[in-house]
Structures are given as C-alpha cells and as structure tokens.
Amino acid sequence: MAANQQPLLVIGAGVIGLTTALRLAEAGLPVRVLADEPPARTTSAAAGAMWEPYLTEHPDMDRWSRVTYERLLAEADDPRTGVRVVRGVEATRDRIDVPDWARELPEHTEVDPGTLPPGFATGWGFTTALIDMPVYLARLAERLERHGVRIERAHVTDVTSLTGTAPVVVNCTGHRAAQLLGDEAVEPIRGQLVAVRNPGITEFFCEHTDDPTAVIYLLPHGDTLILGGSAEKGYERPEPDPRITREILQRAVALFPALAGAEVLGERVGFRPYRAPVRVEAEGRVIHNYGHGGAGVTLSWGSAGDVVAMAWEIIGRR
C-alpha cells in the first residue's frame, strides 16, 4: 500500500460502520468515516445489547457470529470497553430442541424446566457478552482516532457518486439504505426498552420466540437493569411510548416479582435495520454492509472481516 493511497470511505457511525472502519484500519488501510449522526445518536446507541442471533438472516450468520463472539469475549478483559461476560438463560414457552448456535457455545447447559419462570417449557444456559452500547461505541471511536481516523459529520445522498473521491466506499447506513438506495428489502423494526435500578439481578434472561413483538429480556449492567422489549415495523413514534413501557414492566414483574416497584431510570427507542438477507456484497467499488436487524453487535466483527477481504480484492484489481 502506497503511503499516499487515498483513504477508503465508510458511511455510517453505528456499530456496523465503526467496527468496519476499525477492521479496515487494523488491516493497514487508510479510512475516513462520514456519518449523519455521531455514534451516541445512532440506533446502535439505543440497543440493549447482548451477543445473540436475533431478527437476522444470512447464510454466513453462524460464521460471523462466532467471529464476533470470540472478539467480544476478548474485549471484556478491559472494563473500559463496556463489554461484560455474563451467564444467563434463554427460554421458550414451547418444547423445542436447543438451537444449534447455543449448542456450539462453550459451557452451554440445558435447563431443568422446573426452574424456569412460569409458562416456559424449554431453556438453555450459556455465557455471553452484554454490551453497554454508549460506552462501547465511544470506545470504538477512540480506537479509530488512535489509528488516525476521525468521524466526519456529513449528509450523504448518493453513495455511488462518492467513488470519485475514494478507491472503495463502504455503505454501512443501516435502515437509511431503504431511502438512500431504494432498497425495498429493508424494513425498519422499531424497538423500545426500559432501564430500571437493578434490585440485585446478576444473570440475564431472554425469551426465545418466533414472535418478537413482545419479547421479554432482562440484561444486568451493574446497578442498571435493561428490560425489553418490542418489535414493530416502521418508523412511527421515535419517542418512547408510555403504553409500551407499562407493558414491558408488567411482563417483567409477572416473571420476576422482585422487579415490582423498581425505579425507572429511562427509556430508549431505536430502529433495527432488518433485511432478509443481510446485505454484505460488493457492487463495483461500493461494498454494502447493512441490514443486520437485531443482531448488529452479534454479527459486527464477522461481517466487517468479509468487507476487509472485499476491499483488498477491489484495491488489488485497481
């Protein structure tokens, strides 16, 4: 790589954009990041979040997930990353086999149904990463800055036209790709969660269901407990809905009575960029990396690795 090589351009500063930019920089490629919003105001900042395949589809999903799992567990060695390793249970109200992705995790266990909350029939325990997203995104931005990469505020309206200013353009625009590219396969999925003061819960709990519109999850982040959640198609109601907040609290208390009366610390709303399948592919000198649904963190390092390989291929052809 010549010292005067033009920087590659990454569009978007959510978890996919920042992770992709960082993997490119770690590979020795010069990078610029353009974004409508700073990381703290992206949809990624509103996420719960935990490593677990959710609301996402792609043939390479398992491979990307495994790559990211190992990277996140390594990140947890540094408390400044916002990543913590936590043990917990995922459970379903139906009698099913434990999903393949869970069986492949180290130390996974099948849970005695008698120990599950009321109404649940099958459960599996495993260790995963819980991520404090505002902290995590800020850490990714700091690491990019150490590589000489700054996040520049800019409103992009035409991705293809940017190929005249960079050897490779990486499109990490999430749900904005629907309008930016006219991609009708992108469906924004509204999600809302509630943060309460943690009464002492140390393990996560997550409901496994084919109907994610009223999924139940509890994610402990020290003194704060994140409760969810919801999933509704569309861009409506970017502000918290009091009705949904009440429903989230009622569902959580019904399963875990210790949460009754817990102090509400705040609410978050975000729009998951769902696409079936996730789009990770090169189109000329544009590489698309968007549509990860509810698994942006879970797939982030894996799909970004594929982007690096595509970028080198494009640069080599030139």
C-alpha positions as CSV (number, residue, x, y, z in Angstrom):
1,M,0.0,0.0,0.0
2,A,1.5,3.3,-1.1
3,A,1.9,6.0,1.6
4,N,-0.2,8.4,-0.5
5,Q,-3.1,5.9,-1.0
6,Q,-6.4,7.7,-0.9
7,P,-8.5,6.7,2.2
8,L,-11.3,4.2,1.9
9,L,-14.7,5.8,2.8
10,V,-17.0,4.2,5.3
11,I,-20.5,5.8,5.5
12,G,-22.3,5.4,8.9
13,A,-21.2,5.6,12.5
14,G,-23.4,2.9,14.1
15,V,-21.8,-0.3,15.4
16,I,-21.5,-1.7,11.9
17,G,-19.9,1.4,10.5
18,L,-17.4,1.8,13.4
19,T,-16.5,-1.8,13.5
20,T,-16.0,-2.0,9.8
21,A,-13.8,1.1,9.8
22,L,-11.8,-0.3,12.7
23,R,-11.2,-3.6,11.0
24,L,-10.1,-1.8,7.8
25,A,-7.7,0.4,9.8
26,E,-6.3,-2.6,11.7
27,A,-5.6,-4.2,8.3
28,G,-3.4,-1.2,7.4
29,L,-5.8,0.6,5.2
30,P,-6.4,4.4,5.4
31,V,-10.0,5.2,6.3
32,R,-12.4,8.1,6.5
33,V,-15.8,7.8,8.2
34,L,-18.8,10.0,7.1
35,A,-22.0,10.0,9.2
36,D,-25.2,11.9,9.6
37,E,-25.1,11.5,13.3
38,P,-22.3,10.9,15.9
39,P,-22.2,7.4,17.4
40,A,-24.1,8.4,20.6
41,R,-27.2,9.4,18.4
42,T,-27.3,6.3,16.3
43,T,-29.8,3.4,16.6
44,S,-26.9,1.3,17.9
45,A,-26.7,3.5,21.0
46,A,-30.3,2.6,21.9
47,A,-29.7,-1.2,21.9
48,G,-29.7,-3.4,25.0
49,A,-27.4,-5.2,24.0
50,M,-26.2,-8.8,24.1
51,W,-24.5,-11.3,21.8
52,E,-27.3,-13.5,20.5
53,P,-28.6,-14.1,16.9
54,Y,-31.9,-12.2,16.8
55,L,-34.1,-10.9,14.0
56,T,-31.5,-11.6,11.3
57,E,-31.0,-13.8,8.3
58,H,-27.9,-14.7,6.2
59,P,-26.1,-17.9,5.1
60,D,-22.9,-16.7,6.8
61,M,-24.7,-15.7,10.1
62,D,-23.2,-18.5,12.2
63,R,-19.7,-17.8,11.0
64,W,-20.0,-14.1,11.6
65,S,-21.5,-14.7,15.0
66,R,-18.6,-17.0,16.1
67,V,-16.0,-14.5,15.0
68,T,-17.8,-11.7,16.9
69,Y,-18.3,-13.9,20.0
70,E,-14.6,-14.5,20.4
71,R,-13.8,-10.8,19.8
72,L,-16.3,-9.6,22.3
73,L,-15.1,-12.0,25.0
74,A,-11.6,-10.7,24.4
75,E,-12.8,-7.1,24.7
76,A,-14.4,-7.9,28.1
77,D,-10.9,-8.2,29.6
78,D,-10.8,-4.3,29.5
79,P,-13.7,-2.8,31.6
80,R,-13.3,0.5,29.5
81,T,-14.9,-1.3,26.5
82,G,-18.4,-1.5,28.1
83,V,-18.4,-5.3,27.4
84,R,-19.1,-7.7,30.3
85,V,-19.2,-11.6,30.3
86,V,-22.4,-12.7,31.9
87,R,-24.1,-16.1,32.5
88,G,-27.8,-16.5,32.0
89,V,-30.7,-18.3,30.5
90,E,-32.7,-18.2,27.3
91,A,-36.1,-19.9,27.3
92,T,-39.1,-20.6,25.2
93,R,-42.7,-21.3,26.0
94,D,-42.7,-24.3,23.6
95,R,-40.9,-27.6,23.9
96,I,-38.1,-27.4,21.3
97,D,-34.6,-28.6,20.8
98,V,-31.8,-26.3,21.9
99,P,-30.8,-24.2,18.9
100,D,-27.6,-25.2,17.1
101,W,-25.9,-21.9,17.8
102,A,-26.4,-22.3,21.5
103,R,-25.1,-25.9,21.5
104,E,-21.9,-24.7,19.9
105,L,-21.1,-22.3,22.7
106,P,-18.7,-23.4,25.5
107,E,-20.3,-24.4,28.8
108,H,-23.9,-24.4,27.4
109,T,-26.3,-26.3,29.5
110,E,-29.9,-27.5,29.2
111,V,-32.0,-26.0,32.0
112,D,-34.5,-28.0,34.1
113,P,-37.9,-26.8,33.1
114,G,-38.9,-26.8,36.8
115,T,-36.5,-23.9,37.4
116,L,-37.8,-21.7,34.6
117,P,-40.3,-18.8,35.1
118,P,-44.0,-19.7,34.9
119,G,-45.1,-20.5,31.3
120,F,-41.7,-21.5,29.9
121,A,-41.1,-25.1,28.8
122,T,-37.5,-25.2,27.4
123,G,-34.4,-23.3,28.4
124,W,-30.7,-23.3,27.9
125,G,-28.0,-21.6,29.9
126,F,-24.9,-20.1,28.3
127,T,-22.2,-17.4,28.8
128,T,-22.4,-14.4,26.5
129,A,-21.3,-10.8,26.2
130,L,-23.5,-7.9,27.4
131,I,-22.6,-4.6,26.0
132,D,-23.2,-1.1,27.3
133,M,-23.7,0.4,23.9
134,P,-22.9,4.1,24.5
135,V,-19.7,3.1,26.3
136,Y,-18.8,0.6,23.6
137,L,-19.4,2.9,20.7
138,A,-17.3,5.7,22.3
139,R,-14.5,3.1,22.8
140,L,-14.6,2.1,19.1
141,A,-14.5,5.8,18.1
142,E,-11.4,6.3,20.5
143,R,-9.6,3.4,18.9
144,L,-10.3,4.7,15.4
145,E,-8.9,8.0,16.4
146,R,-5.7,6.3,17.6
147,H,-5.5,4.9,14.0
148,G,-5.8,8.5,12.7
149,V,-9.5,8.0,11.7
150,R,-12.0,10.7,12.6
151,I,-15.7,10.7,12.3
152,E,-16.8,13.5,9.9
153,R,-20.4,14.8,10.0
154,A,-21.9,14.8,6.5
155,H,-25.3,14.0,5.0
156,V,-24.7,11.6,2.1
157,T,-27.4,11.5,-0.5
158,D,-25.7,9.5,-3.3
159,V,-23.3,6.6,-2.4
160,T,-22.2,5.8,-5.9
161,S,-21.0,9.4,-6.6
162,L,-18.5,9.1,-3.7
163,T,-16.5,6.5,-5.7
164,G,-14.9,9.5,-7.4
165,T,-13.3,10.5,-4.1
166,A,-12.2,7.2,-2.7
167,P,-10.9,3.9,-4.1
168,V,-13.6,2.0,-2.1
169,V,-16.8,3.2,-0.5
170,V,-18.4,1.0,2.3
171,N,-22.1,1.6,2.8
172,C,-23.0,1.0,6.5
173,T,-26.1,3.1,6.5
174,G,-28.4,0.6,8.2
175,H,-32.1,1.4,7.7
176,R,-31.2,4.6,5.8
177,A,-30.3,2.3,2.9
178,A,-34.0,1.9,2.2
179,Q,-34.2,5.6,1.1
180,L,-30.6,6.1,0.0
181,L,-30.5,3.1,-2.4
182,G,-34.2,2.5,-2.9
183,D,-33.7,-0.9,-1.3
184,E,-37.3,-2.1,-0.7
185,A,-36.0,-5.2,1.2
186,V,-35.0,-3.1,4.2
187,E,-37.6,-3.0,6.9
188,P,-37.0,-0.7,9.9
189,I,-38.2,-2.5,13.1
190,R,-38.9,-0.2,16.0
191,G,-37.7,-1.3,19.4
192,Q,-38.2,0.1,22.8
193,L,-36.6,-0.8,26.1
194,V,-36.7,0.4,29.7
195,A,-33.8,0.9,32.1
196,V,-34.6,0.4,35.9
197,R,-32.5,0.4,39.0
198,N,-31.3,-3.2,39.4
199,P,-32.6,-4.8,42.6
200,G,-29.8,-7.4,42.6
201,I,-30.2,-9.5,39.4
202,T,-26.9,-10.8,38.2
203,E,-27.8,-13.2,35.4
204,F,-29.5,-12.3,32.1
205,F,-32.8,-13.8,31.0
206,C,-34.1,-13.7,27.4
207,E,-37.2,-15.2,25.8
208,H,-36.7,-17.2,22.6
209,T,-39.7,-16.7,20.3
210,D,-40.8,-16.6,16.7
211,D,-43.0,-13.6,17.6
212,P,-40.6,-10.8,18.6
213,T,-43.3,-8.2,19.0
214,A,-43.4,-8.7,22.8
215,V,-40.2,-10.5,23.7
216,I,-39.1,-10.4,27.3
217,Y,-35.5,-9.9,28.3
218,L,-33.5,-8.7,31.4
219,L,-29.9,-7.6,30.9
220,P,-28.0,-6.7,34.1
221,H,-25.4,-3.9,33.7
222,G,-24.3,-3.5,37.3
223,D,-26.7,-1.1,39.1
224,T,-28.8,-0.8,36.0
225,L,-31.1,-3.4,34.6
226,I,-32.3,-3.2,31.0
227,L,-35.8,-4.6,30.3
228,G,-37.3,-5.3,26.9
229,G,-38.7,-5.3,24.6
230,S,-40.7,-4.6,21.5
231,A,-40.5,-5.0,17.7
232,E,-42.8,-3.1,15.4
233,K,-42.4,-2.5,11.7
234,G,-42.0,1.1,10.5
235,Y,-40.5,4.5,11.5
236,E,-43.5,5.6,13.6
237,R,-43.1,7.0,17.1
238,P,-39.4,7.8,17.5
239,E,-40.2,8.9,21.1
240,P,-40.9,6.4,23.9
241,D,-44.5,5.1,24.1
242,P,-45.8,5.1,27.7
243,R,-48.1,2.2,26.9
244,I,-45.2,0.0,25.7
245,T,-43.2,1.0,28.8
246,R,-46.0,-0.1,31.0
247,E,-46.4,-3.4,29.1
248,I,-42.6,-4.1,29.3
249,L,-42.7,-3.5,33.1
250,Q,-45.8,-5.6,33.6
251,R,-44.4,-8.6,31.7
252,A,-41.1,-8.4,33.6
253,V,-42.7,-8.2,37.0
254,A,-45.0,-11.1,36.2
255,L,-42.0,-13.3,35.7
256,F,-39.6,-11.7,38.2
257,P,-41.7,-10.3,41.2
258,A,-38.5,-8.7,42.7
259,L,-38.8,-6.0,40.0
260,A,-42.1,-4.7,41.4
261,G,-41.7,-1.0,42.2
262,A,-38.2,-0.8,40.6
263,E,-37.2,2.8,39.9
264,V,-37.4,3.6,36.2
265,L,-34.2,5.3,35.1
266,G,-35.0,5.9,31.4
267,E,-36.4,4.6,28.1
268,R,-34.7,4.1,24.7
269,V,-36.1,3.8,21.2
270,G,-34.3,2.6,18.1
271,F,-35.0,1.3,14.7
272,R,-33.4,-2.1,13.8
273,P,-32.3,-2.2,10.2
274,Y,-33.8,-5.6,9.2
275,R,-33.2,-7.1,5.8
276,A,-33.6,-10.7,4.6
277,P,-30.8,-11.5,3.9
278,V,-28.3,-9.1,5.4
279,R,-26.6,-7.3,2.5
280,V,-22.8,-7.9,2.5
281,E,-21.6,-7.7,-1.0
282,A,-19.5,-5.6,-3.5
283,E,-21.1,-3.7,-6.2
284,G,-18.4,-2.2,-8.3
285,R,-16.3,-0.1,-5.9
286,V,-19.1,0.1,-3.4
287,I,-19.3,-2.5,-0.6
288,H,-22.6,-2.9,1.1
289,N,-22.7,-3.9,4.8
290,Y,-26.2,-3.3,6.2
291,G,-29.5,-4.9,7.2
292,H,-28.3,-6.8,10.3
293,G,-31.7,-6.5,12.0
294,G,-31.5,-7.1,15.8
295,A,-28.0,-8.6,15.6
296,G,-25.8,-5.7,14.7
297,V,-23.4,-6.3,17.6
298,T,-23.6,-10.1,17.2
299,L,-22.6,-10.0,13.5
300,S,-20.4,-6.9,13.5
301,W,-16.8,-8.2,13.6
302,G,-17.6,-11.2,11.4
303,S,-19.3,-9.2,8.6
304,A,-16.6,-6.5,8.8
305,G,-14.0,-9.1,8.2
306,D,-15.6,-10.0,4.9
307,V,-15.7,-6.3,4.0
308,V,-11.9,-6.1,4.5
309,A,-11.3,-9.1,2.2
310,M,-13.6,-7.5,-0.5
311,A,-11.8,-4.1,-0.1
312,W,-8.4,-5.7,-0.7
313,E,-9.7,-7.5,-3.7
314,I,-11.0,-4.2,-5.2
315,I,-7.8,-2.4,-4.5
316,G,-5.8,-5.3,-6.0
317,R,-7.8,-5.1,-9.2
318,R,-7.1,-1.4,-9.5
